[in-house]
Amino acid sequence: MNTASDPERSTHGPDEPLTIGEMSRRTGVAPSALHFYEGLGLIASTRTAGNQRRYARHMLRRVSLITVAKRLGIPLSDVQDAFADVPLTQTPSHEDWQRASRRWKRELEKRREGIERLERELTGCIGCGCLSMKACGLLNPDDALGSQGAGPRRLSDGDA
């Protein structure tokens, strides 16, 4: 296909930055979301003399990872933490991504353990249907756990 006659196709070389339209088309992410991610410091752009955004091609990977994280219900704050040491202004090295990957993997393992714990509790409690005040690990008779703070105390991140 002749890219010169197709305005939807980029005619830029592999090192040339992408316009916001190209970035949106390549990632499937709306320009407004790209602006939002940029405001959070998850991605970065430069500006042309005409004040138009341009994205380095390495931002494609960041936006793709953000998209996958969102699909899995991972908060953007967790993505920010995972990307904390991955440079925005230059192409990240393999080592940069490996470091981020290891850190993020530890967080995902904690999340998976929490989900598995919740699954066991729900299967045991809701599955049996007893809701026994003496045996149920989820009930909180007389609000005994209220002094520990708001929310579900028995299924919080710190419980084993």
FENVEN-V32993 format. One record per pair of residues at least 6 apart in sequence whose C-alpha atoms are under 7 Angstrom apart, sorted by the first residue. I is the first residue (numbers start at 1). GAP is how many residues later the second one is. If there is no record, write none. Layout:
I,GAP
I,GAP
This chain:
3,6
3,7
3,8
4,7
17,37
17,38
17,39
17,40
18,36
18,37
18,38
18,39
19,34
19,35
19,36
20,11
20,33
20,34
24,6
24,7
27,33
27,36
27,37
37,6
38,6
42,38
43,16
43,19
43,45
44,11
44,44
45,8
45,9
45,10
46,7
46,8
46,9
47,6
47,7
58,33
66,13
82,18
82,21
82,22
83,17
85,15
86,6
86,10
86,11
86,14
114,43
118,37
125,6
125,11
133,6
133,8
138,16
145,8
